[in-house]
């Protein structure tokens, strides 16, 4: 994440700071055509084996692991579940597991 600071001063007294930063894609913009690149590695980690959100985070590169939280991963997995791209199972009261679906839904570019 890059940040840019602008300081507003009047006669040498600090009156305000404007912070401009680049943020990651929020969940409301996932339905658009483009997706933030930090989710690509997460998509590649989802395979035919059942994994929890914490396990998916564990196998990511350390640089990405710092930028993403388990809550962000769960939110993204919920989005993929609604789209029919991942399967979901609850293993106990607090843990859920996800894996890639074996067939691609028709609305995802499949012919016929």
N, C-alpha and C positions, 0 to 999 in steps of 0.2 A: 504494500500500500504506500503510495506516495502522498506526501503532504506538502502544501505550500502555505506559508504564513505571511500575512500582510498586517503590519502594525499601523494603527492610526494614532498619531500624536498631535497635540495642540500645545504649542509653546514648550515642547519637551516633556509634556505629561502624557502618559499612555491613556488613551480614551477608548480603545477597542482593538481587538484582534480578529481578523478574518482568517479562518482555516479552510483551505480547499483541499479535499482529498479524493483519491480515486477509490471507489467502493466496489464491492463485488455485486453481482446480479442478485436482486431480491426475488423472493418467491413469486411475486405477482407478475414478473416479466418472463418467467420460464415458458409461458405459452407462446411467446414470440418466436421468431425464426432462429435467433441466435442465443447461445448459452455461454456463460462465462467459462473460460478454459480450466478453472480450478476443479470443475466437476468432471472433466474428461477422465482423469485418473480414477476417480470414484466409479465412473461407469465401467472402466476396464477391470476394476477389482470385483465387480459383481459377476459371478459366474454361476455354474450349476450347483455349487455347494452352498448350503445354508450358512449365512454369516450375520452376526449382529452388527449394528451401526458402529459399535466400539471396535470390532474386529476390522471393519472396512477402514476405519480411521487409522488403526494400528499399522496396516500394510501400505499406507501412503508414504510418499517421500517426506522427510522431516520438515522441509520448507513449507509444504502444503499442510502438514499436520498442525503447524503453528497457526496458520491462517483460518482453518476450519474448526468448528466445534462439533461435538456430537449432536447437538440440537440442530445445527444447520444440515448435517447429514440426514438426520431423521426427517426433517422437513422436506428435503429433496427426495428421499426414498418414498415418502407419502405421495408426493407428486407423481413419481414413476409408477407407484401402485395404482393410482387413479387412472393413469394412462394405459395400464395393462402391460407394462414392460417388465415389472418384477412381481414375484409371488411373495406372499407374506404369511408367516405363521407365528403364533404367540406361544413361546415355550414355557412361560410361567407368568405370574402376575405383573412382573416388571420388565421382562425381556422379550424382544421380538427378533425374528430372523427374516432375512430376505435372500432371494436368489433370482437369477434371470429366468424369465418365462421361456419355455421351450418353443412356443410358436409366436410369431409376430402378429399383432392385431391387424385387421384389414386396413384400418385408418392410418397406419404407419407406412404407407407406400407399397403395400403388397397388392399385386394384381390378382383379382378374382377371389 
